[in-house]
Amino acid sequence: MNESRPTPLRFEGLRCLKCGYDLAGLLANTCPECGTTFDPAALPGLLRRRGRRRWIVALASLLLVLYAPYSWLLWIDYPWSEYRWLWIKLWPGLPMMLPVSIIGRRWLGFEPDEGCGLLLTIGMSVGLWLGLSWIGARGTRRLILIAAIVLALSMLNSVGLYHAFHM
């Protein structure tokens, strides 16, 4: 007698949208963990949209924690009209301004707020933001850990720039 066994559905690498249960090897379109039913044809598209949302959340969160510590620049006592364009020009590169200024002045002989140094500072800041966002989009715990570390380092960098600015 030939018994036919049901073939597992193709859900390798997919997870339940509600509880996150690994759907690999399932024989039905119901999650055994939480009981949610799903359309197997629509699941990859839903997961792609969920991945985009994670990217957007990671990008926005890390943008906030990278640049929020520099808000003291909005409240400085100096005449804003004299420094407005300087700080607007420097704003994209602020997260890497202090490290690039230390390395650039000592070993490479350039300032981080002009020419090649400014491009390097902005490029490294944007690269840092995108790279950390890529890691943070992989999971909520990773994003929280990275955001906490980035906020602490960004605050230290901001304090260093504040003291350098007021010297």
N, C-alpha and C positions, 0 to 999 in steps of 0.2 A: 504494500500500500504506500502510495507516494503522498506524503503530507506536504502541502505548500505553506511555507512560512511567509508572513508579510514582510515585504522589503522595507528597510528603514528609509525614511524620507531624507532628502538632501538638505540638511541644516548645518553642515560643518561650519564652524566659526560664527554661527548666529546665536543670539541670546534672546530670551524673552524680554519684551519691551517693558513689562510691568515689574518683574522681580529679578531679571538678569540671569535666570537659569540657563545653562548651556543646553541648546536644543539638538546637539549632534546625536544621531542614532535613534531619534524618536520614530515611532510607528504611526502616530496620529498628530493632528494639528492642534493639540491641547497641551499646554504646559503642565507637567506632572507636579510642579512645585506649587503653583498658585491657581491652576485651573483655567487660566486665560486661554481662550481659543483665538486663533489667528489665521489669516489667509497666507499660506506659504508663498504664493506668488507676489504678494505685496510686502512681505517682510524685509527683503533686502533694500527696497526703496525707503521704507520707514527707518531702517537702521542708518542709511546714508543721511537722511534728514536729521536724525538724532546726533550723528557725528558732526554735522555742520553746526548744530546748536552748541555742541560742546566746544567746537573751535571758537565760535563767537563769544561764548562765555569766558573761555580761557584768554582770548585776545583782549577783551574788555577788562577783565579782572587784573591781568598783568599790566596793562596800560595804566590803570588806575594806581596800582601799588608802585609802579616804576616812577611815575611823575608826580603823584600827590605830595611827597615830601619836599618838593621844590616850590610849593605854593607860597613860601615866605617871600619869594621874589615879587609877588603881587603887593606886598605890604611894606616894602623897603622905604626908608625915609628919603632916599635920594630923589632928585627931580625925575619923575617918570618920563618926561619928554626927552631927556638926554639919553636914557638907558633903554627905552622901549624897544627900539629896533635891534639893539645888541642882544637883549634877552630873548626876543622873538627869534632871532637868528640862531641863538645857542640852545633854545628849548629842546629841539629834537635830540640833541646830543648830551643833555645833562646827565643821564644815568652813567655814562662812561667818561664824563669830563674829568673827574679827579684822577682815575687810573691812567687815562691817556696823557694828562698833563704831567704826571709824575714820570711816566715812561718816556714821553716825548721830549721833555726838557732835559732829562738826565742823559738818555742814550741816543735819541734821534735828533735832537737839536731843533725842535719846532714847538710852537704854541698850539694848544688845542682849540683856540678860538679864531684861527685864521687859516685860510687856504687848505692845504693838504691835511692839516691837523683837524680842522673842522669836519672835513669829509670823512676822515677816519673815525672821529668821535661819533658822528651821526650814523655812519655805517655800522659801527660796533653796537651802538644802542639799538638800532632797528634789528640787527641780527640777534642780539640778546633777547629782545622782546619776542621775535618770531620763533626762535629756537625754544625758549622756555614755554611759549604758548603751545608749541607742538607737543612738548612733554606733558604739559598740564591738561591738554585735551584728551589724553589717554585714560584719565580717571579722576574722580573727584578728590580722592586722598592725595594724589600727586599734585593736583592743582592747589589744594590748601597748603601743603608743605612748601611747594615752590613759592607761592604767594607770600607766605610768612617769611621765608628766607630772603626773598627779593625785597620785601618791605623793610626788613631790618638792615640789609645792605644799602638800600636806597636812602634810608634815613641817615646812616653813617656817612654816606657820600654827600648827602645834602648838608649835614653839619660841617663836614670838611670844606665844602664849597662856601658855606656861609662864613666860616672863619677866614678863608682865603679872600673872600670878597670884602670883608671888613678890615683887612690889614692895610 
